[in-house]
Amino acid sequence: MEQYVERVVDLLDPDANQIYNLSTEDAREILLKRPADARRIQGSFALIARCGKTVALARSLDRPMRYFLAKRQAGPVLVVADRIDTIHEWLKAEGLDGQFHPSYTRMVPAHYVVELQLIGCPDPDPAYTRFFDPKPDELPADLDQIGHAYISALAEEISQFLQSIPSDAPVGICFSGGIDSGSVFLTTYHVMRKLGMNLGRLKAFVLNLGDGPDTLQARAFLDALELGVFLESIDADGEALDVRETIRLVEDYKPLDIQCATMALALCRGIRARYPDWRYLIDGDGGDENLKDYPIEENPELTIRSVINNQMLYQEGWGVGKIKRSLTYSGGLSRSYTRTYAPARSLGFQGFSPFLRPSVIAIAEAVPFIELTGYDVPRLYALKGEIVSRGIRSVTKLTMPVFAKRRFQHGALPAAVLEQLLPLREAEYRKQFLSLYS
């Protein structure tokens, strides 16, 4: 039998891993020997572990991780990176780009260890081991108790993050005055005070593209708590938004995510222009997914029953092994977090969303949604504001203003203007993305 010589090329940035409780080598050993225990790895990570022809891959929800398996006469070569274009550039340099198409790349799904066997041709399907499996409906139907548990978990994750970065580093909150960014700001403020940290390090950055409602909402939110001193408006020109640049950066084509990423890019670019050395940003991405606060009526595939009864539907999509899961992109927030990750990373920021950590998601999954809503859609939509505001009051002793839900992009620009600048045209966006490789 012909002996193949396999090769693994790791193009991930090792400095991007922020593991709190283990060494990188210890984490890799878990992936290979006890993949179901990878939940023990705390923090942000994208890891490759190898033993002979076996390769294990895993990532946290806040990090994209892609791979491509190329063929050589000597044997297979597995290329792993956080970006599709990074993989493509490496293949070009090796003369292997003739095998490439972006749809042939694979995304490691969050919350799974993916095991590959590099044994030549044909390659077997990967094996998937789930390492994060939160139990549903474990909390009582008591909104005060739920809120306290949820925000306590949020505060613990923020505390770990703040204590892992330099003690004098400024910290920016991507802020709109909505429930998610509002709770993140108030919890960060509370934790910094509790830990005796310098509050002069803290800012709440709101994006202002002209006449968008978020600026007024952000001001009203903080003024109600006499915290307006922390607010800083980042002004940008809506006419300068470039959807082609966003598509290239995010490497996707879903219209709502492209709109959101375009706003994130404008915000990050404005912060970078004003503060050349700023590094750390905290956002509230994942808050909607955790407490199932998306307009179900906008998606004909969904009903309230499918949203409530499918584990982590908004975080993972339909999930591994399901017909509608994309191998190229994964699903849910596991796919769409590039809308936040890519703009921040492209401009040298280290982003962090505490809502994406398993400890926080586990509390959200434990909420007895059926008992609390009776499958009533308006009651589901009202639930997040109740849970979060009660939790903020219990943990921080602050009374958080609660405003109606609004997407990030709809707060930066009036909806009519946004639709003119960034129309919802998935087919056109997909075409633009594929043209990068034609």
N, C-alpha and C positions, 0 to 999 in steps of 0.2 A: 504494500500500500504506500502511495506517495506521502511523504512527510511534509506537511505545510509548516511554514515559519510565520506565525502570526505576529502582528505588531499593533501596539496601542499608542495613539498619539493624543496626549492630554494638552489641549489648548486653553483650558480654564485658568483663570487668574487665582492662584492659591491665596493671595492676600485678601481676596474677597470673602473667604470663609471667616465667619465670626462665631466659632464654637465656644460656648462658655464653660463646659464642664469636662471636656475630654480633649486629649491630644488628637491631632489629625490621624496619626497611625492607629490609635485605639478605636477611633470612629470607623476607619477602614476595616479593621479586624471584625467589627460587629457586622458590617455589610456582608463580609464573606462567610463568617461562621455562624452568626445568629441574626439573619436579616429581619426577622420579626421583632427584634429588640432595638431596631434603629430609632424607635421613638425616644430612646434614652439620649440621643444626640440633641442637645439644646442649642438653639441659635440659628444662624443662617449658614447654609452649606450647599455645596455641589461637589460630590466626591466620586472618585473612581477607585475601586479596589480590584486587585488582580492576583490570581493564583493559577499559574500555568495557563491553560486555555480558557479558564473561567474568569469573566469580568463582571463585576457588580457595580451598578450605577445608582445613585440616589441623590435627591435634592430636597430642600425645603420649598415651601410654596412660593417664597419671594424670589426665587432664582430660576431663570430658564436654564435648561440643560439639554443640549441636542447632540445627536450622534449620527454618523454615517459610516456604513460598512462598504469599503472599496475592495476590489479584487486586484491582486497581483499574481503573476505566475508563481512567485515564491510562497504566497499565502495571503490571507485577508489582512486588511489594515482597518482598524477601528479608529475613527477620528471623532473627538469629543470637544465641544465648545459651547459657549453660551449663545453664539450667533450663527445663523446660516451662512452669512457672507464670510465669516472667519473660516468655516469649513471649506467653502468654495475656494478661497484664496490659497489655502494649504494644498488642496488637490491640484490647483493650477500649477503651483510651484513644483509639484511632484510629477506632472504630466498625466494626472489621473482624472482631470476635469471632464473628459469625455464620458465618464460614467455618471456625472452629476446631474441632478435636477432637484430643485428645492423640495419637491414633493417626496423625494426619496430620503430626505432627512427624517429623523425620528425625535420626538420630544419625550424625555423621561417624565412620566406622570408624577406629580407630587404625591407624597405619602406612600410610595411603593419603592422597594428595591427591585431593580431590573437586572436579571442575570442573563448574560450572553455566553454562548459557547463558541469560541473561535476555532472551528474545526474544518473550515474550508467550504466547499461548494457541494450541495446547497446548504445554506446556513439554517439551523433550526430556529423556530420562533423563540423569542425571549421568554423567560419565566418571570412572573410578577409575584412578589410577596408584599402584602399590605402590612405596613408597620404602624399606621395610625388608624384606629378603629373605634372612635368614640361611641359611647352607648347613648341611645335616644331616651328622652322622656324620664330621666332619672331625678330631675328636680321637681319639687312640689309646685303646684300652680299658684305660687305666691310671688307676685311681681316684685315686692320689696326684697325677698330672699334671692330671687333670680338676679335682680339688678346688682345687689351687693356682691354676689359671687362673680358676676361678669366683669364689673369694674375693678374688683379686687385682683382678678387675674390680669386684667389690662395693666393695672398699676405695677404688678410684680414684673411683667415683661418690660415695661418702660424703665423700671428701676434697674433691672439687669443691663439693659442697653446703656443707660446713662453712666453706670459704673464701669462699663467696658471701654468707654472712649476717654480721651484726655480730659482731665478735670477742668481745663480752661477753655475747651473747645466750644464755640457758639453752637446753639441748637435751634434750627428753624422748623416751625410747624407749617405745613402746607394747609392753609386755613381758608374756610369759606363761611364759618358760622353755622354750618349744618350740624346735624347730630353727630356724625362720625368725627369730623375734624374738630368740632367743639369739645367732644368728650376727650379726644386725644390731647388737645391743648390743656384743658382743665386738669386732667390727670397728670400730665407732665409737670405743670405748674405746682400741683400738690406734692408730687414726689420730690421735686427739686427743693421745695421748702422743707419737707420732712427730712431730707438728707443733708440739709444745711448748705445746699449748692447756691452759687451766685446767680440770682435771677436775672442779672444783667446779660447773661449768656443767651437768654430766651427771646425769640421773636415769633410772631404769627404773620406769615406772608400771605397776602391775598392778591390774586391776579385781577388786574383791571385793564380790560381791552376797550373800555369806553361804553358807558351806559349799561353795563352788566349789573344785575341785582346783587351779586355777592359782596361787592364793596360796602354797600349800605347795610347788608345783613351782618357782615363781619363786624362792622363798627357798632351796630345795635347790640350784638351779642356781648362784646367785651365791655361796652359802656354800661350795660345793665349790671355788670359785676365789678365796675370801677377798675377794669383791667385794660382800658383802651391804650395805655402807654405801650403795650406790647405789640400793637398792630402796626404793620408796615405795608403800604400798598406798592405793588410792583406793576408799573404801568407799561403797557406794550401796545404795539400798533396792530390792529386786527387785519389790516390790509397786507401785512407782511407774513401772515400765516401761509405756510407752504405744505400742502397735503402730500406732495411727492416726497418731500424730505421726511415727513413723518412715516410714510409707508416704508421708505428705505430703512429708517431707523428701527421701527417696530417689527418689521418683517412679517406683517400681517395685513389683512384687508377688511376686517369687520368694521363697518362704518362707525358705530358708537365708540368703539375702542380707538379708532383713528381720530375721531373728534376729541376724545378725552386726552389722548397722547399729544395731540397738537397743542392743547392748552397747557399740559404739563411741560412741554418743551418751551413754550413761551415764558412760563413762570420760572423754570430753572435757568433759562438764558438771562432773564432779567435779574435774578438773584446773583448769578455769576458776574454779570457786568458791574453790579454795584459792589459785590464782595468777592474779589478774586480768590481769596483763600478759604472761603466757607466750604465746609465738607459735609456736615451732618444735617439731614432732613428727615423729619418724621411726618408720616401721612396717615390718613384714615382709611386707606383702601382696604377692603375686606369687611368693613362694617355692614354694608348692605347685604353682602352674601351671607354673613353669619346669622343675621336675624331676618333673612328672607324678605328684604324690603325692595323688591323690584316690581314694576307694573306687569303683572301676569298677562293682562289683556293685550300687551304689545307683542307677545310671543304666542303664535297659534299652536305651538307644540306643547304648551304648558297649561296645566290646570292647578288650582290650589292643592288638590290632592297629590299631584305629582311633585309639587314643590315641597310639601310637608313630609311626604312619605318616602322620598328618596334621599338616602344619606348624603350629606354634603353636596347636593345637586349643584348649587351655585359655585361651590369651590372647585369641584372636579368634573362638572358636566355629567354625562350619563355614565361615565366610569369605564374602567378597564374591562374588556371582554364584552362590551355592548356594541351593537351594530353601528350606532351613530357616533361613536368616539373616533376622533381623528388621530391617526398614528403620527401624522406630521406635527400636529399642534396640541395634542391632549384636549382638554375641555374645561369649561367654566373658567374660574379665576386662575387655575393652573395654566391655562392658555393666555388669558388676557392680561396677566400682571405685567407683561412686557410694556403695556401702555404707561406704566409707572417706572418700571425698572430701566428701560432703555433710555428715555430722556434724561433721567437723573445721572445714570452712569456715563452717558456720552459727554456730559459736562463736568465730570469729576466729582459728583456727589455720592456719598454713601447713604442710601435711603433705608428707611425702616418703617414698617407698619406693624404695630403690636397686634392688630386684629388678625394677622395671618399666622400667629404662633399657635401651635396645637393646644396649649393650655387654655387659650381664650376660645378657640373653636370648640373645644370639648364642652365648655360651659354652654355655649350656644346650642350645640347638638342635644344637650340634656334638657333643654326647655321643652315642656309638654305642650307643643304647639296645637295639637288637636284639641286638648282640653281647654286651652286658653282661647281658641278661635272658633271652635265648632265648625271649621271649614268655611268661615265667613271671611271674605276677602278684605272688606274695610277693617275688620278687627285685626287681621294680620298686619295690614299697613300701619295701624296705630300702635302696634305692639313695641316696635323698636324705640320710639320716643318715650314710652312709659318705662320700659326696662332700663334704658340708659340714663334717663333723667333721675330715676329713683336711685340707681346705683351711684351716680355722681354725688347726689345729696348724701347718701349713706357713707361713702368712702371719703369724700373731700369736704363735706359740710357746705358745699356751694350749690346754689340753685341755678341750674342750667336752663337758659332759654331754649325752647324747642320750636323750630321753624319747619314748615312743610318741606318734604323731600324735593330736591332739585339736583340734577346731574351737574357735575363739575363744569362741563362745557356750556350748559345752559345758564350758569351763574356768571360766567366771564363775559358772555355776549348775549344780547337779546336773541330769542330763538329765531326770529325771522332773519336777522343778520347772519346768524350762524349757518342757517340752511343755505343761504346764498354763497357763503364762503366755503363751506364744507358740506356739500349735499350728501345725502345718504344713498350712495351708489356703490353697492358692494361689487357688482360685476366690473365696473370701471376701476375700482381700487384693486381688485384681483388682477386685472389686466396690467395695471401699472406695476404691481409687484413682480409679476412674471416677466415683464419687459426688462427688469434688471438683470436677467440671466439669459436673454435671447440673443 
